[in-house]
Amino acid sequence: MRAIAIFFLNVLQNTLGMTFGWLFKPKTKRNSFKALSDVEMVKYLEKRRQYKGYKKQWLYYRCREEGLLETYYKLFDTEVEGQDSGTKFSFGKYRGEYVEAIWESDKEYINWLSQQEWLAQYLDESDMIHELLLLEEENQN
């Protein structure tokens, strides 16, 4: 008799738990990206970048979109004092050379590059070239 009573109490408890259990679940967002701290977000994005095989510049641009650049610089500050922190070409006849140096020596090439649609896939170089062109326009005006 006692076993039957325990059985019915368990059935009642399980039924009530399934019916009203959603009221008592914790409201945490454990798996939510937005619930992470800034440092955890940047570390998560870096792990994702490595897993997907993206270039390092992907992390920079993603952190810029998310408003995490300050944290990005704190975690991945790789610049050494006294080191020139310019942008180098990763393609073409000037591969490995600084964009600013080529700007001074071969402006025709830079102007030609700025008009090419495919330059958009090289984010660092494209940004630097367009920044240099804007600075030149401002100096001429």
C-alpha positions in Angstrom: 0.0 0.0 0.0 2.8 2.3 0.9 4.5 1.6 -2.5 1.3 2.6 -4.3 1.0 5.9 -2.4 4.6 6.7 -3.2 4.0 5.9 -6.9 1.0 8.2 -7.1 2.9 11.0 -5.3 5.7 10.7 -7.8 3.3 10.8 -10.7 1.6 13.9 -9.2 5.0 15.5 -8.6 6.2 14.8 -12.2 2.9 16.1 -13.7 3.0 19.3 -11.7 6.7 19.7 -12.5 6.1 19.4 -16.3 3.1 21.6 -16.1 4.5 24.5 -14.0 8.2 23.8 -14.2 8.8 26.6 -16.7 7.9 29.1 -14.0 10.8 28.1 -11.9 13.6 27.7 -14.5 16.5 30.1 -14.0 16.5 33.0 -16.4 20.2 32.9 -17.2 21.5 33.4 -20.7 24.5 31.1 -20.3 25.0 30.6 -24.1 24.3 34.2 -25.1 27.1 36.2 -26.7 25.7 39.4 -25.4 25.8 38.1 -21.8 29.6 37.8 -21.9 32.0 40.4 -20.6 34.1 42.4 -23.1 37.2 40.3 -22.5 35.3 37.1 -22.9 33.7 38.3 -26.1 37.1 39.2 -27.7 38.5 35.8 -26.6 35.4 34.0 -28.0 35.8 35.9 -31.3 39.5 35.0 -31.4 38.8 31.3 -30.9 36.1 31.5 -33.6 38.6 33.2 -36.0 41.1 30.5 -35.4 38.5 27.7 -35.8 37.2 29.2 -39.1 40.6 29.9 -40.4 40.0 33.6 -40.9 42.8 36.2 -41.3 43.9 38.1 -38.2 42.3 41.3 -39.6 38.9 39.7 -39.3 39.1 39.9 -35.5 40.0 43.6 -35.7 37.1 44.5 -37.9 34.7 42.3 -35.9 35.8 44.0 -32.7 35.4 47.4 -34.3 31.8 46.4 -35.3 31.0 45.2 -31.8 32.6 48.3 -30.1 35.3 46.2 -28.5 38.4 47.8 -29.9 39.7 49.0 -26.5 39.5 45.5 -25.2 41.1 44.1 -28.4 44.1 46.5 -28.0 44.5 45.5 -24.3 44.5 41.7 -25.1 46.4 41.7 -28.4 48.7 44.7 -28.1 51.6 43.3 -30.2 53.2 46.5 -31.2 56.8 47.0 -29.9 57.8 50.5 -29.1 59.9 52.1 -31.8 58.5 49.7 -34.4 56.8 51.3 -37.4 53.2 50.3 -37.3 52.3 51.0 -40.9 50.2 48.9 -43.3 52.1 46.6 -45.6 50.9 45.4 -49.0 49.9 41.7 -49.0 49.6 41.5 -52.8 51.1 42.8 -56.0 54.5 44.0 -57.1 55.0 45.9 -53.8 54.1 42.9 -51.5 55.7 43.3 -48.1 56.3 47.1 -48.5 54.6 49.8 -46.5 51.7 51.6 -48.3 53.0 55.0 -47.1 56.4 54.4 -48.7 54.9 53.4 -52.0 52.6 56.5 -51.7 55.7 58.7 -51.7 57.5 56.8 -54.5 54.7 55.6 -56.9 51.5 57.7 -56.5 50.2 56.6 -59.9 50.1 53.0 -58.7 48.2 54.0 -55.5 45.7 56.1 -57.6 45.2 53.1 -59.9 44.7 50.8 -57.0 42.1 53.1 -55.4 39.9 52.7 -58.6 40.0 48.8 -58.6 36.9 47.1 -57.2 38.8 44.0 -56.0 40.8 46.2 -53.6 37.8 46.0 -51.2 38.9 42.4 -50.2 42.1 43.8 -48.8 40.6 45.8 -45.9 43.8 47.1 -44.3 45.4 48.3 -47.6 42.1 49.7 -48.9 41.5 51.7 -45.7 45.1 53.1 -45.7 44.9 54.0 -49.5 41.6 55.8 -49.1 42.8 57.6 -46.0 45.9 58.8 -47.8 43.8 60.0 -50.7 41.5 61.9 -48.4 44.4 63.5 -46.6 45.8 64.7 -49.9 42.4 66.1 -50.9 42.2 68.0 -47.6 45.8 69.4 -48.1 45.0 70.6 -51.6 41.8 72.5 -50.4 
